C-alpha cells in the first residue's frame, strides 16, 4: 500500500482517478485531507446554535458525495466542487432541522472573519437559500448581516474575538485553548457568550 506521503505530491483529480481504478485506500486519505474544510464550514454556521458535531458529520457526508460524484471533465477543481457539496449538505441538514422546529431559516448567515490592519473585518455570506429568495428577503438578509457585524464590533471583547476567529477557522475548543493558553472550559464559556451577544435582539 502506498504511503500518504506519496499521495501528498499528487493532484486531487489524479487521486480520484486512481481511487476509481481500485485504490480504495485513497478514499480515507481524501476524507482525512479535507476534514479541516468540513469543520470550517460547520463552524461557519455558528450563529444558528446547532450541534457542531452533527454538522461536521453532515459535512463529511457531503465530502463523501463529492468524491463519488466528481467529474474532472465537467466540474471545477475538486476542491471547489467538494466545498460546494459540503456547504450544501450542511445547509440542507440545518434547513431540515429548522423545519422540524417550525422555525424559518431565512435570515441566517454563514460567518467568517478576516483580520486586517484596521482590526477585525467580518464576512457574512448569505446562505444558499438566497438562490430562491425574493428581493425583499435578500434585503432582509443583508440587513441582518450588517446588524451582526455591528454587534461583533461593539460587543465582543478582544479575547472573544480571538476565540471566534480561531473557531471559524475550523479549530475545536480544545485546540483553541491550547493556542491561547487557556482552559478548555474558558473557551467553551466564551463561545456561549459570543453566541448570546450576537443573537441578542437588543
Secondary structure, 3 states (H helix, E strand, C coil): CCCHHHHCCCCHHHHHHHHHCCCCHHHHHHHHHCHHHHHHHHHCCHHHCCCHHHHHHHHHHHHHHHHHHCCCCCCCCHHHHHHHHHHHHHHHHHHHHHHHCCCCCCCCEEEEEEEECCEEEEEEEECHHHHHCCHHHHHHHHHHHHHHHHHHHHHCCHHHHHHHHHHHCCCCHHHHHHHHCCCHHHHHHHHHHHHHHHHCCC
